Amino acid sequence: MGFLSALPGAIALGLIWGLMAIGVYITYKVLDFADLTVDGSICTGGAVCAVLVTAGVNVWVAMLAALLAGAAAGLLTGVFHTLMGIPAILSGILTQLILWSVNLKIMGQANLSVSARTYGVVISQLEAGWAILILFGFVSVIIGLLYWFFGTELGCGIRATGNNPNMSRAQGINVGLNKIIGLMISNALVALAGALLVQYQGFADINMGRGAIVIGLAAVIIGEALVNLICRNFAVRLAGVALGGIIYYIVYQLVIELGMDTDLLKMLSALVVAIFLAIPYWKKRYFSGFHRKKAAKEPPAPPPEGGETAAQEPPAAAPLQGGQSDV
């Protein structure tokens, strides 16, 4: 009974983190860029939203400001990588460290309350059902916009950059600019998820982004596993990532209800992600040979009716140049 009563809250949190996971999907799957900025940019979005809402700014303006702050974080990571030649992982780590100090300066303290009883927020855990409907609308609109954008010339260029940067560069595509744009879009979505998370839980905290990349990857991997069984359409993949976030938090809540030590939950999340990331390698390393041996042991296909195979006609001789015969 306790699990059922906690289910709406788990679905709402799953949608918020599913939106964050869509941002992770853009860098991890589309750009093929291991971006660790998200641990800082989700907190940046939450901090900006919390400070503006508590200052009396309209909540929609606050969320727009959070989105722009996340895009600025992605821009910084892109500049580190493309203009300064720093590897992708280190670029994200450097930006993450910078954002820690920036987030503290934005909030002025380690945490900040954004109570739904005091401020006008869009969603709140006090009304989980209403929050689910609003979050579902948010995720649907974001998926629709991304589906449209990545079908444009610029969006296709970003996808080509992630798929094969050398070939894209040979075709005249500005690979560096596309990486920066992709990182800006990704971290803008992550920051927007942070703004929604702050409103839902009622406070912003400097540590709220710790381990966000693990949750995002878990949602991406779960979503990919589900979507590959159904359809490989881009919009369906994005929806699958959001669904992966919901499934992750439902399982998370179920584990809590079963009495597992909450101190071990992040370790469990990391182990689940590690296992899912290892599955393609295990499949290729240990099972591909088994399938080849099985195929080799299978008997050849029976001949067609009549008991004899069709006689193969010899190939016709190619005519000589100049129209002469081969005499």
Helices and strands as residue ranges (DSSP letters): H 2-25, I 26-30, H 38-54, H 59-82, H 88-107, E 111-113, G 125-127, H 128-149, H 153-163, H 165-170, H 175-201, E 203-205, H 212-227, H 234-257, G 262-264, H 265-282, I 283-287, H 288-297, G 321-323
